[in-house]
Amino acid sequence: MNDIQKKSALKNILENFKLKRKSLGDDEFINIENAKKEWEDAKNIFENVSHPDLVDYAIYRVEAAEQKYVYLLKQYRNNNLT
């Protein structure tokens, strides 16, 4: 699956999530929203880091936060398709 297909799949999952979020338990909704905020914060840190020693750390945080968010969205999708 290429990057465009991944982004499209994630967009579809997110749209489905937005439509059904009222039916989610509070904990599940909060976890997904927190993961999204964590990812956005990590991207912001990466964009603003100026010290060379922190670049690797910033990249690691962005990638880890993105994977967490994607995982939670996939879990949501799998739980709501069954």
BELBEL-V741499 format. One record per residue. N is the residue number from 1. RES is the residue in one letter. PHI is phi as a letter, one per 30 degrees, with the letter a starting at -180 (NA if undefined). Layout:
# BELBEL-V741499
n->{N	N}
res->{RES	RES}
phi->{PHI	PHI}
This chain:
# BELBEL-V741499
n->{1	2	3	4	5	6	7	8	9	10	11	12	13	14	15	16	17	18	19	20	21	22	23	24	25	26	27	28	29	30	31	32	33	34	35	36	37	38	39	40	41	42	43	44	45	46	47	48	49	50	51	52	53	54	55	56	57	58	59	60	61	62	63	64	65	66	67	68	69	70	71	72	73	74	75	76	77	78	79	80	81	82}
res->{M	N	D	I	Q	K	K	S	A	L	K	N	I	L	E	N	F	K	L	K	R	K	S	L	G	D	D	E	F	I	N	I	E	N	A	K	K	E	W	E	D	A	K	N	I	F	E	N	V	S	H	P	D	L	V	D	Y	A	I	Y	R	V	E	A	A	E	Q	K	Y	V	Y	L	L	K	Q	Y	R	N	N	N	L	T}
phi->{NA	d	d	d	d	d	d	d	d	d	d	d	d	d	d	d	d	d	d	c	d	d	d	d	d	e	d	d	d	d	d	d	d	d	d	d	d	d	d	d	d	d	d	d	d	e	d	c	d	b	d	e	d	c	d	d	d	d	d	e	d	d	d	d	d	d	d	d	d	d	e	d	d	d	d	d	d	d	d	c	c	c}
